[in-house]
Amino acid sequence: MIADAVPGTSVAALAGALGTTPRSLQRLFADWVGVSPKWVLQRHRVHLAAELLGRDPDLDLAGLAAAVGYYDQAHFTGDFVRAVGVPPGEYARTCRRGARQRA
């Protein structure tokens, strides 16, 4: 469900779609996954952003942040760095260089 969720989907919306409460969903995730549903949703958004940047490194980063469900670019950048290890702009430059080398 998370992979198919609209970017920006909240834990409450996910819980509602599953017919449970946010707290019950958090407990289930803690027991079965080891992390929170919020963490998984954020990680999914960052992975989606990285995939989109890999396809088109020239994407506008503010627009990309909004497209994957972030309200501001600063939070997007912070989450991206924590997950990927580099800021989205640097990741895009790396993807751009790789595309030129393959061409």
N, C-alpha and C positions, 0 to 999 in steps of 0.2 A: 504494500500500500504506500509506503514512503517513497519508493521509486516512482510511483505514478502520481504522487501528490503534486498539486499546484505549488510552485515556489511560494514560500511564505506561509505555508500551512502551519497552523499552531498545534501544540500538543492537545489543547482542548478540542480543536476541530478533529484531529486524528482520533482522539478518545471517543468523541461523539459518533464518528463514522463506524467505530468498532463496537458501539453500544456499551461503553464503560465510562468511568470517570477518569479525569486526568491523573488523580492520585493512584488509582488502581493500575492504570497503564504504566505509571512510573515504577510502581512496585514490581510489576511483571517484567519490565525491562531490566530492573536492577537484578532480579533473580535469574533471568534467562539470558540476558545479553551482557550484563555487567556495566552498562552505561545507561544514561537517561535517554528517553525518546527525544528530548530537546537536542542532545548532543548528536544523535543520529540524524535528525532533521537538518541541523546546521552542517554536519559533515557532508550530507547529500547535496546541499546547496553549493558548498565549496567545490565538491567533485564535479558537479554540473557546470559550474563556472570555469573550472580548469579544462574540462572537455570542450566547452565553447571557445575558449581562448586558443586551445590547440588547433581547432578548425579554422579560426579567424583571429589571428593575433592582433589585428588592427581594430578590434571592437573598442568602443568607448567604454572605459571602465566604470564610470558613473552609471551609464545605461545598463551595463552588464550587472552591476550590483542590484539595481532595481529589478532587472529581469529575473534574477534568481531569488528575489524575495527580501532584499535588504532595503531598509529605509534610508540608510546613509552609507556613503562609500567608506567612511572610517571604520565602521564595524565590520563591513565586508573585508576590508584590507586586513584587519586584525585577525579575523577568523581564517582568512586565506593563508596568512603567514604561519599561524599555529598549525594548520593542516598540511601545507605544502612546503613550508620552510623558507619561502621567498615571497616578496610582495607580488601582486598580480601583474604590475608593469614589468618587472624583471622576468617573470614567467613568460609573459607575452613576447618579450625580446628574445628569450631563449627559443621559443617556438618559431619565431620569425626566422632566426638564424638557421634553425634545423630545416625549415621549409626551403630556404635558399640553397642549402647544401644538397638537398635531395633533388633539386631542379637541375 
